Amino acid sequence: MKLPKPLHRWTVSPTHAIRLQRELVERVRIEPLPQQVRLVAGVDATVSTDGRWLLAGVAVWDLHKSELLETRLARRPARFPYVPGLLSFREVPAVLAAVRRLRITPDVFLFDGQGLAHPRRFGLASHAGVLMDSPSVGCAKSRLCGQHQEPATKRGSRRRLIDPSDGQTIGAVVRTRDRVKCVYVSIGHRVTLADAVRLILVCHGGYRIPQPLRLVHQLVTAGRAHL
C-alpha cells in the first residue's frame, strides 16, 4: 500500500513529540465513512521481551465474506521510550512499515488504542490515520482519559466519554456483548463517532474485541515468539 510522504521524523525527544501532537491534531478530519465499507484492517503492535524491538501487524478482514484476506508483519527497533500519552511515537514506525507491505488497500483501519480519547486529542489511531491519510478508529480495552456513566448490560448499549474539563465528547463506551466489559471507541481520522461505533459493532464476530483486532493480536502474539 502506498503511503503519503512523512510529516515528521521519529528521532525526537518527548518534549518535541508533545509539540508535534499539538500541531498535527489540527490535521484530523471528522467526516462520514463511505457508505460501502468492506475491507477493515486491524492493527496491533507488541514489544520484544528484551525491549529492543517492536513488531507490528495488520490483518485485513472482509466484512461481506467474513474472511481474512491478508496479513502483514514488520519489525523495527524500539527507539522511542515508553511514555504514557506518547505511545504512537514508539509504535507507529513499525505500524507504517507493516501497512506499506499490504497489497490490499483497506477501507478503514481499526487500532488497539485511542484516537481523540487522549489528553491531547491525538492518540495512536489519530496519529497513524493522519500519516496514512486513511479512515481510522481507536478501539481500546481501557480508558486513558475522560469520564462516563456505565452503559446498560445489553450488547450495543453505549455512553458518551466526556472530557470533564470542557464537557466535550471525546469517544464512546460501548458494550459489544451482553454483560461483558465495554470497549472505548474514538475517532482516529476521517470518520465520525457514530460511524466508528457502528463499525465496531458490525465487526464484533461474537467476541468482546472486534474480529479484525482479535486476528491481528493473535498474529503479533505468535510473531513475538520469534523476535
Buried (B, 14 or more C-beta within 10 A) or exposed (E): BEBEEEEEEBEBEEEEBBEBBEEBBEBBEEEEBEEEBBBBBBBBBBBBEEEEBBBBBBBBBBBEEEEBBBBBBBBBEBEBEEEEBBBBBBBBBBBBBBBBEBEBEBBBBBBBBBBBBBBBBBBBBBBBBBBBBBBBBBBBEEBBBBEBEEBEEEBBBBBBBBBEEEEEBBBBBBBBBEEEEBBBBBBBBBBEBEBBBBBBBEBBBEEBBBBBBBBBBBBBEEBBEEB
